[in-house]
């Protein structure tokens, strides 16, 4: 809130240079801000009394948006990649898929490893568990199991995340 939008009767005023100007009635604080051709901006509305600062509102908004952009730029977005296997997978195909999982994990993403069962393959759920255990063993140096293997419908899956 700024200028006339401030509803408090008294505010603690901080000058443009950051010095405390003391507690004063809102109309006196507004007069002081207008005399310097600046705005009175409420920076701590929950304080007793509320804290208002004398500054240029346009510049304040610009600095705020700059700070938000910098915070957004510095955050890392973690994606969840997915790799599907079948229980009748050949060795070469297995190695290729594990190599892809390695690449995903090294780039900082989580990987959901899914074993798909078709038809009567569901009777061999233990084979799917063996494949997931083998993947876990092959990637133990770079990945940690976030969610243990779980059977849902016709799929068995587990979640891997990078080691810190």
N, C-alpha and C positions, 0 to 999 in steps of 0.2 A: 504494500500500500504506500501511497505517496501523497504529499501535500494535504488537501482537504479531505481525502478519503480516511485519514487517521482519525479514529473516534475517541481516543484516550484524552482525558482532560490535561494530564501532565505527562511529559516525556523527558527521558535523560537524553541530552543532546550531545552528539559527538561532532566536532568540526570536520571540515574537509581534510585537514592535515592529520586527523586522528586524535586530536587533543579533546579531553572532556571539557564541555562548556557548562555542565551542571544540569540540574533538574529545573525545568521551567514550564510554564503553561504553554499549551499547543499554539495559541495565537502569537505569542512572543517568539516561539521557535520558528514558526512560519515566516514571520516578519524578518527574522534574522536571515533565513534562507533566501527569501526574495530579495533582500538588500544586496546579497552577493550574486544575484541572478542564477541561483541554483535551486534544487528541489530538496524537500525534507522527505527522506525515505525511511520507513519503518524496517529495521533490520532484525530486531528481537522483540516480536509482539507479545511473547509470553513472560517476559521479565517484569519485575515490579520495581519501579515503573517501566513501561516499555522503552526500548532504546531506539532512537531515531538518529540518522546520520545526514549531514548536509553534504550533498554531492550532486553531480550531473546525472539525471535519470537515464538518459540515452547511453551514456558511457557505462553506467552500471549494468544495464541490460546487455550491452555488447560484451562486457567482461564475463558476465554470467553465461552467455551462450558460448563464448570461447572456451570457458572452463568445462562446460558440458561436452563439447565436441572433443576436447582433449581426453576426457574420461572415457568417452565412447570409443575413441581411436585405440586406446591402450588396453581395452578388454579383449580377451581371447575367447572366440566362440568355439565351443566344442561340439562337433557333429557326431552323430551316431551312425556309423557305417554298418552295412549288413553283408554277410557272406553266407551263401547257402551251399550246403553239402548234401549228398545222397549217401545211403549206406553202401552202395555198390560202386564207390568212387575208385578210379585207378590211381596208382601211386603218383604218376606224373601230374595228373589233375590236382591231386591233394597238395603236392609240393607247390604248384603254381598258386593255388588259393591261399596257402599259408604265407607265401611270399607277399601276396596282396595285403593280407591281414597285418603282416609285419610293417609294411609301408604305411598303412593307415595308422597304426599305433605309434610309429616313430614320428608321424606328423602331428601327434597329440590328440587324435580322435579316439572315441570309444568304438568298439566293434561288437555287434550282435552276431554270434555264430549260430546258424540254424541248420539242423539236420531235418530234411523233409522225408516223410514216409509216404509211400504210395501203395495202395492196395493192401496186400497181406504183409507188407514189410513192417507194419506196426507190431507184428508178433515178435520182431527182432529188435525191440527197443534197446536191448543191452548192447547191440552192435553200434547203435547211435551213440550210446554213452561211452563206448570204447573210443570212437572217433573224437568225441569232445575231450576225453581225457588225454588222448594223444596230442591234440592241438594245444591243450593246456600245458602239457609237458614240453612240447617243441618251442613254446613261446614264454616259458617261465622266467627267462632272463630279462625280457622287456615288458611283459604284461602280467597283470594280476586279475584274478577272476572277481568281478564285481558282483555278479549274480550267478549262483550255482546252477548247473544244468537242471532244466525243468521241462516236463512234458505237457504241452498244451495242444489239445486236439490231435492233429496229424504232424505236428512239429515238436522237436525237442530243441531248446535253445539255451545259451548261456551268454553273459555279457562280460567282455574283457575291457580293461582300461589300462592306460600306460602306467608303468611303475614310476614313482616320484624319486 
